[in-house]
Amino acid sequence: MAITSLMWKSLDTWVKVYPRHLGIYPVGWDSSSRTAICHKTWKNLIPFFITMASSLFTGLASVVVLLSQIFGPADYPFEVIFISTLSLTSVGSIITLNAVVFQHADNIASSFNGIVKLATKLEGSPPHKTSHFDIVGIMLNVHVASHVLLPLIVGPCCLYLQLDPVICIQIYLINEANWRPMFNLAAIPLRLSVLGTSYEMARMFSWLICFMTLAFHLLINCVTYLKKRSIRITFWGGLTIDEYFARFSAFEIAITSSYIFINPMIALVMFVRFLGTVLCNFVALKNVSRHPFPSLCDFSHIWRTTPDHCNDHDAASGRNF
């Protein structure tokens, strides 16, 4: 499974789409030398922390929307609840994954570069040639290009249609005239945080899919080569066993160094997605008024969820499901 030129071009496209003057990422890419670069200088990462702060503001606003819907101070339309739930899950993924990437940026860059060098030296794993239709390379480039729509279209449209969490809080939750002028002063920068969140979401997910896909393809090449060499050693004797174990040790070091950040990254993504799924289902149940909060948490009121009671409740409220 060769690493084609289109696959490498996806990282070059990522660098061009998200340029340095808009903020550098903790793990960058040098197109000329084809190496991953670690950026951990605080001065250079100020735009990165600004977008992270904007993501945090968007997440907090989504939490306020969902809590006010659950506890009853406000009644939001379904599209607002859906967008707020999706926004909170995405923001949680952004913050947790970026925290792992920033903490282990040096390990990520060194592991990726080590795997690239090892795969380049191994026989039978050319990193730039291909003689067949490269669907993986095409999909990687399409993936990076399609994520540009998030900061260019989705973010501005969300602001224009007044579906962002901040304006929803202002419209549906804050009704007192005394609080509205104070909230209007803070609403403008908080609403603009949606743009920073959409930009960081597009950049982070594009980086993740490109780097992880190339890294796993390189690992597959290394495993395939070592498997072939082990068969040759078995049939032809131990003439090249020292060379084999040297390359196997290099491969083992690359895997061990990547283990530090892959485990927490996968665990955090699974945890955030699980919370998002639970939250979406819980808010959806509350939105149709079948389960008044907090009866879901009180086993003595489990009768509220029975079909007979639901039918009585629907008939009393004049609803037909």
N, C-alpha and C positions, 0 to 999 in steps of 0.2 A: 504494500500500500504506500505509494510514493506521495511525498509532500509536493504538490504541484505549485507552479508559479502563481496560479490564481489564489491558492490558499495563502501564500505569503503576501499577495497583493491586498488581501482583506485587511491585514494589519497596516499596510501603507495607506489604504483608504481610510481606516480609522484615524490615523494621524492627520490626514488632510481634512477630514470632516470636522474633527474636534481639535483645532489648532492651539498652539501654545499660548497665544495672546488672550484666549478665553479661559486660561487656567490649565495647568498641567495636572496629570493624574499621578498618584504615587508610583505606579509602575507604567513607564512609558515605553516607546518603541523607537529605535534608531533604524530608519529605512536603509541607510547607506551600508551599515555594517551588519544588519539583520541581528541585532542584539536587543534584549530587554534592558531597560535602564531604571534604576531605583532613584526616586525623588523623595527625600525625607527632610529637606530643608524647610523650616517653617515659613521663611520669607517667601519662598517660591510657591508654597501651597496655600497662600492666603485666599485666592479665588476658590480653591477646592473647599476650604472651610466655610466660605460664604455660601456656596451652594449646599453644603451639608446643613448649615444653619437654616437656610430657606426650606430645606426638606423637613427639618425638625418643626418649624413653624406650621407648615402645611399639615404635618401629622398631628400636631396638637389641636389645630382647628378641626380636623376630621374627628378627633376624639370628642371634642365638645359637641359636635353635631350628633354623633351617635349616642352619647350619653344623654343629651337633651331629648332625643327621640325615645330612648329606653325608659327614662324616668318620667317623661310626660310634659316637661315645660314647653315643648314645641312640637309641631306636627309638620313634618317635611314630606314633600312628594317622594314617590318611589325612586325617581331618577337621581334625586339628591342623595338619598340613602345609599343607593348602589354606587354612585361615584365616590362618596365619602368612604365607603368600605373598601373599594378598590384602591383609593388613594392611600388609605392607612396601611393596607397590606404592602403596597409598592414602596411607600416611604420606609416602612419597617425593614424591608429587604435592602433598600439603598443604604440605610444607616448601619445596619449590622454587617453587611458585606464590605462596605467601604471601611468600616472600623477594622475588620480582619485584614483587608488589603493594606491599609496604612500601617498596621502593627507589624506585618510580616512582608513588607515590600522588598526588603533585601533578600529574604529567603525565596520569594516568588521569582524575582529576577535572576538570581543565581541558579535556581533549579531549572528554570526554562532555558537559560543559556547553556547549562551543563548538558541537558537532554539534547539540545540542538547540536552541540559539538560532538557528542557521542554518536548520535545518529548519522552525522555527516561522515565521521571516520569509519563507521561500520560498512562493510561491503554489502552490496545489494540493496542499499536504501538511498537512492539518489534524491536529494531534497528539492530539486527544481524541475525535473523532467516529467513529462507525461505523454502518452500516446493514445489516450482515450478521452471520452467526454467527461469532464470534471464537474460533476453535479455538486460535490461538496464545496468546491471553490466558488462556484456561481452562487450557491445559497448563502455562503458567508458574506460575499460582497453585497448581495441583495439585502441581507439582514442588516448590515451596517448602514446601507443607504436608506432603508425603510425606517430605521429608528430616528432619522433626521426629522421625520414628520412630527415627532412628539414635541420638540421645542418650537418648531415653525408653524404648526397647524393646531395641534391638540391643545397646547397651553393657551394661545391667544383665543381660540374658539371657546374654551372653557370660561375665560374671563368675559368674553363678549356675550355669551348666553347666560351669564350670572349663575353658573353651576359650581363655582369654586367654593370651598367650605367657608371662607371668611365672609363673602357676601351673603351666603345662606344664613349664617349666624346673625348678620345684621338685619336681614329681612324677616326671618321667622322667629328668632329668639329674643332679640332686644326690641322691646316695644315701648319702653319708657322714653319720653322725649328728653329727659335730663341726661341719659346715658348716650344718646345717639351722637351728639357733637363730639364727645370724647372718643367714642369708638371710630368716628369717621376720620380722625387724625391718624389713627394707627391702622386703619383698614387699607390705605393705599399701599404702603410698603408690604403689608402682610399679603395682599392680593398679588403683588408682583412676585412674591416668593413662589407662586405656582410655576412661573416661567423658569426660575432656577431649579425647581424640583424636576420639571420635565426634561431640562437639559442634562442634569446629572443622571436621571434615570436612563436616558438614551445612551449617554456615554458609558455608564457602568455596565449595562446589559450588553452593549456591543463589544466592549472590552472582554467581558466574561466569556461570551460565546466564541470569540475569535481565539483568545489565548488558550482556553480549555480544549477546543477542538484540535488546534495544532499540537498542543502538548500530548493529547491522547493518541493522535496519529503518530507522533514521533515515538512514543512509548511502544505502540504496536510494532513499529519498524524494528525497534531494538529487540523486543521479545522474539519476533520472527527470525531475526538474524541469529540470536543466541540459540534458538531452538535448532536451526539448521547446523550451526557449528557443533552443538552437542551431539547431533547424529553423526557428523563426520568424525568426531573424536571417538565415538563408540565403535564405529566400523573400521577406522584407519589407525587406531592406536593413540598414544598420548604425546604425539610430536608437537601439537599446538595447544596443549592443555594450559600452559602458563599464560599464553596470550588470551585464551578463552576466559580464564578466571580473572585476569586483569580487567577485561572489558565487562565481565559480569559484576565485579566489585564496583566499577564506575557506575554501572546501571543501578546497582543497589544503593549507592550513595545518593544518586539523583532521586530515587523513589523515597528514601528516608527523609531527605530534606524537604520534599514536597508534602510529606505526611503531616508536618507541623501545622500548615495552614489549610489543607484540604479538609481535614476532619471538622474543625470548628465552622468552616464555611458551609459545608453540607448540613451540619446539624442546625445552624442558625436559619438557613433557608427553609428546611423542613419545619422548624418550630414556628417561624413567622407565617408560613403558608397554612399550617394547622390552625393557628390563632385566627387568621383571616377567614378560614372556612367556618369555624365555630361562630365567629362574630357575624358573618353574613347570614347564616341560618338563624341565629338568635334574633337579629334585628328584623329579618323577614317575618318571623313568627310574631314579633311584637307589632309589626307594621300592619298586619291584617287583624289585629286586636283579638286574636284567639287566646292568647296566653298573657293575661295582665301581669306585669312585673310587680312583685318578685315571686309570683306563684310557682315559677319554674324551679326556684330554689327552696321551696317549702313543700315537703312531702305530705304534710297534712292537707294541702289543697290540691292534691293530685286529681281529685274529682273534677276539677275545672277543665281538664283536658279530655274528658270522656266525650264520645260522640253525641250523647243525649244532651249534655250541658251545652256543647257547641251549637247544636241545633236550636236549643232554647235561646241561647245568647244571640244567634243570628236572627231568629224570628223577632226577638224583642227589639233588636236594633234596626229591623227592617232591611236586612241584607240577605241576598240570595247568592250563594256560592255555587 
